[in-house]
């Protein structure tokens, strides 16, 4: 492990990064909230469980919620690193936890899996302004507790959307900022009608030019929920979704360009017939995603409760691009071979290439049922869950225009294949209070996964997969209560996961396995909270990011044999005075591939132990908040991310430098009258010291690209609630 100067770093940060205290969970205050918590019992944990976690409330998100994507709002949680393709937190953004990328962070929305079934990724661009409809979030680091969807190999992110309100209101909000960014939304709730019915909703639109050239975003989203609240039963229908149109910004820039033109974007570049450099105006992603959820939650007795959620998600869209014949790699055949076109003779010459305009489509649906049963009596607090989900996806590409081509039919397809995936998940878990101080935890999960693909893939290549997996993932641990303020916990957890679509497209991958060891201490007093935990995540056949990306910008992975992540995480909340408090965190880690082997022109070469890609050994920061009065507070936010490699060879040319950025956030709430219930003013200045840094990149042999982030920029907004 590299030497770490803890004292110097703590001094530089004023003690390190924001974390929402693990021990602050909003109390249930109404019967509806109590009923809605039933579904969360299956996915969330409390201090009684030996799981490392952080909670985030709606109030925590409010000061910074000015249009940036949800991962950016979670940037200050422990051991979290976020990225933005467009450089300003709007458009395509990502999140990594403990060095694990988004495909390894299990995300659920109201207990329903959100990760894409095939890629296992999470695409927040399809849910713009979703933070405005979030009630609470829990981030579990490590394997965490059993939940629905693909197994967590870095973290679980459990998101609950808005609860009902007893009082009617309408809120209108607008925000503007750098790079022509603006967000407009309207929200409403009917309040509780006839003591049983409530409806609420939101509509939003976000525009941004992005920090990167032409990295524009035009995002629309909606959220609607209707609920029936009974004495023991909650029935809730929730509909939400979004439409995104973004100019592609996943090309990055090379080191030479980075030094002279940080905002350069080569997506859509071509040379016209007159020899002029141009950029294709429709080099865009255009995608719609709609979610439908129907929840029934019931309290059978004081000891038994349960819920069932039916869900359906429809996604459809494409990315469009300009393909220049001069830049086509014809090492494996002609351009026409690649696109399934027939060569022809023109003016006595055989034509085998052409400039093309293409669209590559995704048309998919995801549906299923998620159920859970909760039992609490005496010393036992148990949950049982069963979920069955199905994904049906169609992938195809269309040629929409070309300079010299003869199409057999309009919008001729150059590939078409399907991917179908079934996932059945069952679990049982319980906390058993052995004594007044000692609580044992046991969690048993069984997953059955099938994945089938068939058809012609991009490049006119057949793509056939027919696999099935059965994974048994046990977890066990214990929590010991030292006194009313502190406890210690320890756990050991096993997780296994299937490869994703890209893995199968690029070889014959093996499923991966993880044994996660956690040891922690929690202390909560009135003016001081602290959480300390150590972890060892021991992997077999971990599918690590190679650093390369495919022609869609998706990261490529490969089995690495044996690898591990060893770390220490500390986060706290310190009341420095009546009006001033700090929320620091810091994480140290060693992330290692053991005897890592690469292929050098067909010859295996053992590089020995190397650092796992995209895994900084230090992640830290701090939020220093001063409450001027009850309605006015100002926060100074700091984030430090240590250096990280973009591949697994420790090549210095493929390295992201460490960066340290600071933001300033202020909120003032004015309550003028009974008609206007509240006026909330917010301001956010990002990167106030104008640091030049890159948070992401990719690496091929001989070529490295970086994603530069914006210098000093701002967002400001106002929301009026009637």
Buried (B, 14 or more C-beta within 10 A) or exposed (E): EEEBEEEEBBEBBEBBBBBBBBBBBBEEEBBBBBBBBBBBBBBBBBBBBBBBBBBBBBEBBBBBBBBBBBBBBBBBBBBBBBBBBBBBBBBBBBBBBBBBBBBBBBBBBBBBBBBBBBBBBBBBBBBBBBBBBBBBBBBBBBBBBBBBBBBBBBBBBBBBBBBBBEEBBEBBBBBBBBBEBBBBBBBBBBBBEEEEBBBBBBBBBBBBBBBBBBBBBBBBBBBBBBBBBBEEEBBBBBBBBBBBBBBBBBBBBBBEBBEEEBBBBBBBBBEEEEEEEEBBEBBBBBBBBBBBBBBBBBBEEEEEBBBBBBBBBBBBBBBBBBBBBEEBEEEEEBBBBBBBBEEEEEEEEEBBBBBBBBBBBBBBBBBBBBBBBBBBEEEEBBBBBBBBBBBBBBBBBBBBEBEEBEEEEEEBBBBBBBBBBBBBBBBBBBBBBEEEEEBBBBBBBBBBBBBBBEBBBBBBEEBEBEBEBEBEBBBBBBBBBEEEBBBBBBBBBBBBBBBBBBBBBBEEBBBBBBBBBBBBBBBBEEEBBBBBBBBBBBBBBBBBBBBBBEEBBBBBBBBBBBBBBBBBBBBBBBBEEEEEBBBBBBBBBBBBBBEBEBEEEEEEEEEEEBBBBBBBBBBBBBBBBBBEEEBBBBBBBBBBBBBBBBBBBBBEEBBBEBBBBBBBBBBBBEEEEEEEBBBBBBBBBBBBEEEEBBBBBBBBEEEBBBBBBBBBBBBBBBBBBE
